[in-house]
Amino acid sequence: MSDRRLNGEFVEQPSLRKKCPKITFIGHFGSGNVGNESTLLAILAQLRARSPESDFRCVCTNPAAAFARYGIKTLAITSRVTRIWDRDAPLARRLPMALVGLGAELGQWGRAFIELEGNDILIVPGTGLVTDAFGLSGWGPYNVFKWVLLAKLRRSKVLFISVGAGPIDSALGRILVRTTLSLADYRSYRDAASSNCLTGIGFSANRDPVYPDLVFGLPEAFLPGDRAPLEDKRRVVGLGLMTYPGKYSAARPRPATYAAYLESLADFAAWLLGQNYDIRLLLGDAEPIVIDDFRSVLQYRLGRYDQDRIIAEPITSVEDVLAEIAATDVVVATRFHNVLTALLLNKPVIAITFHHKCSSLMSQMNLSDYCHDIHRMDTHLLIHQFSKLEEDRQTVKRNIARGVDEARAAVDNQYDVLFGRTDRASTSAASPSQALRHRLVMSFLGRNERIWRRLPPRARDLRPVRAYGAWSHALVCQNVNREMYLGTHFLRNRPALELMRRIVGTKEQGARVKIAVLGCSIGVEVYSILWTLRSDRPDLELAVQALDISPEVVSVAKRGIYSPEASDMVNLPIFVGLTEAERRGMFDWVGEEGRIKAWLREGVTWQVGDASDPSLIESLGRQDLVVANNFLCHMPPPSAQLCLCNMAQLVNPGGHLFVTGVDLDVRTQVAVKLGWEPIPELRAEIHDGDPLVRSDWPWRWWGLEPLDQRRPDWETRYSAVFRVGTDRQPAEQASR
Ligand SMILES: C[S@@+](CC[C@H](N)C(=O)[O-])C[C@H]1O[C@@H](n2cnc3c(N)ncnc32)[C@H](O)[C@@H]1O
């Protein structure tokens, strides 16, 4: 055992170093609830990777099904069927059971005590197990209390990992939950709402950490590829249904809620069919009855409809849900894990929220606008939310990808802190204490971001608030891996293109202008430049060398044919913001596919290469204009500095360098050192010319700080365009 500090408290860590540690999971598993099954699947995969020798067992509601599915030893939480407090049993049967029942229950305690012999760790893995909404027995608080208490008596460690809590309404339920949790060696909750719920029943949960749902840790290998239909087919909406969970959802549930829910979804489905969408019905539990209910309401509402356009494949396993959701374009789901699975598969999603866990999850992903309360179904609002989601789908997908990455990293972190790192993780330099620090920093930043985004723009402009933003940005940069992105879109920074037009506009009639575009991604930047310059000066001979390190993007760039899949490839809507005239001027359209016009393709040489390569000057030669946008920021500062110096060598004396998307300290240092002349024209406009990067400051490493004229170096710092190799003295020489 070793001790690690968690949220200010030392907790003893369970060790997996023992030869074959015995690990027992407990929960509502083997039951057909796909959310629960995916949780067990995820934690088993993670722990098997960390400790393949472990002897895993599962105490659950349906041992036979769980054994068949996971191939581990399983046993029932309780082997008793009827209890004195089960109101379904007739009173005549319940009275004599008082005595018999007591004996039988003692037998259950004895059975559990024997089963736990030699157990090292008892784990309650995720799920919304901490509730009394489904009764105290079964997988409710009483039996969990029993197993936890006995595990402690057997000197086993007890861990509640990313569990969901609430509602807990009965007095006995509250006592049992408080007592059980206080016996645990470690507790974490899957959202702040769960932690608050426990605080609300008098358990001080606020010192325990919050980590995302364990299903975010499902290994990538389990996730199917995208099976959404091709572009020429109808788009498919995954429509997730659920029987109304009554007390689990509301303190005073009303039967009318379920009827209103089905009616609203049926109206919505009718609208979808009318809009030429197909529908896939999604479930998450063994509850096909809800499909029948839904179909009857739909039939009643619509009369005749094409039943083939509402697909309802049987869903009985995690794989089924994954496969069904992979075959959709967009999801409107009710079950929590349908929503979560949609996020994992990067599908834009609306959540019909019935419990605080749903709204918490959506808010973690910055998708609160796409929550729809099951108790206030409103078809018009749902249609409005859906239309907005479709319109913003590229941005939403980007946010989801980012949110899922962060959730995955946090889940991995928790496993690392609790059980040690996997081989994957141990190859990186971070120690467990660094991992913990990292987690704390990320959670701190996440909270601060939410507050920041609520601040009015004027408040963000205040000096101390800016300084705080700068400090937060530095913290973000220190704590995240700078992953390479391909993101790009047409006419991305219009003021920069305008300045290019003005610079090139000074050339003589018929002149040859040499331009290098480095890090060109799928080529839309190159065509944007050519469109801007050739529209203005068709007489010039523009010779463009375009280079990127990735062969895949270069081959797309060369073809110059852009379908909506190109947006998916770079995770940004590439046609965003184009006017109708621009769309017509730049492309020949075949359906949704835009083909770059022949006059814009001329004169470009495409190549795969590294902008840091010192032999670049030999292969490309000197240029009048070098464009190096939005890729240096991916590099650690020393590499970015070297690369920037390397690219600057390409610029003809007196030529221009355009460089955005770079660490401002790096750019300023190099510019000052090499004596570049910052161009004041359109400086502020270019700085704000890519709203995406501006709005992401300070919470993303690529975020761009606001222009601040109070800085002494502001003229250089906020210039993205420089004249290179003129007579200006480099700073070092000038100061000598
Ligand atoms: C975010 S995209 C930017 C695309 C485009 N310049 C823009 O601003 O819209 C970054 C591109 O830089 C490329 N890249 C990254 N490092 C590079 C390097 N060392 N040499 C050349 N290209 C690189 C990536 O492959 C990617 O296509």
The ligand as an SDF file (V2000), in Angstrom:
LIG
                    3D

 27 29  0  0  0  0  0  0  0  0999 V2000
   -4.1960   23.9740  -38.1500 C   0  0  0  0  0  0  0  0  0  0  0  0
   -3.6350   23.5820  -39.7350 S   0  0  0  0  0  0  0  0  0  0  0  0
   -3.4900   25.1850  -40.4150 C   0  0  0  0  0  0  0  0  0  0  0  0
   -3.8270   25.2070  -41.8640 C   0  0  0  0  0  0  0  0  0  0  0  0
   -3.7210   26.5710  -42.5250 C   0  0  0  0  0  0  0  0  0  0  0  0
   -2.3650   27.0670  -42.4910 N   0  0  0  0  0  0  0  0  0  0  0  0
   -4.6500   27.5900  -41.8950 C   0  0  0  0  0  0  0  0  0  0  0  0
   -4.1510   28.4900  -41.2210 O   0  0  0  0  0  0  0  0  0  0  0  0
   -5.8400   27.5080  -42.0950 O   0  0  0  0  0  0  0  0  0  0  0  0
   -1.9460   23.1340  -39.4230 C   0  0  0  0  0  0  0  0  0  0  0  0
   -1.3040   22.3910  -40.5680 C   0  0  0  0  0  0  0  0  0  0  0  0
    0.0970   22.4650  -40.3880 O   0  0  0  0  0  0  0  0  0  0  0  0
    0.6860   21.2340  -40.7600 C   0  0  0  0  0  0  0  0  0  0  0  0
    2.0050   21.1560  -40.1290 N   0  0  0  0  0  0  0  0  0  0  0  0
    2.2830   20.9630  -38.8240 C   0  0  0  0  0  0  0  0  0  0  0  0
    3.6010   20.9510  -38.6060 N   0  0  0  0  0  0  0  0  0  0  0  0
    4.1880   21.1460  -39.8100 C   0  0  0  0  0  0  0  0  0  0  0  0
    5.5250   21.2210  -40.2290 C   0  0  0  0  0  0  0  0  0  0  0  0
    6.5420   21.0800  -39.3640 N   0  0  0  0  0  0  0  0  0  0  0  0
    5.7600   21.3950  -41.5200 N   0  0  0  0  0  0  0  0  0  0  0  0
    4.7430   21.5230  -42.3930 C   0  0  0  0  0  0  0  0  0  0  0  0
    3.4460   21.4460  -42.0650 N   0  0  0  0  0  0  0  0  0  0  0  0
    3.1710   21.2660  -40.7770 C   0  0  0  0  0  0  0  0  0  0  0  0
   -0.3330   20.2290  -40.2810 C   0  0  0  0  0  0  0  0  0  0  0  0
   -0.1870   18.9940  -40.9580 O   0  0  0  0  0  0  0  0  0  0  0  0
   -1.6490   20.9220  -40.5930 C   0  0  0  0  0  0  0  0  0  0  0  0
   -2.1260   20.5620  -41.8540 O   0  0  0  0  0  0  0  0  0  0  0  0
  1  2  1  0
  2  3  1  0
  2 10  1  0
  3  4  1  0
  4  5  1  0
  5  6  1  0
  5  7  1  0
  7  8  2  0
  7  9  1  0
 10 11  1  0
 11 12  1  0
 11 26  1  0
 12 13  1  0
 13 14  1  0
 13 24  1  0
 14 15  1  0
 14 23  1  0
 15 16  2  0
 16 17  1  0
 17 18  1  0
 17 23  2  0
 18 19  1  0
 18 20  2  0
 20 21  1  0
 21 22  2  0
 22 23  1  0
 24 25  1  0
 24 26  1  0
 26 27  1  0
M  CHG  2   2   1   9  -1
M  END
$$$$
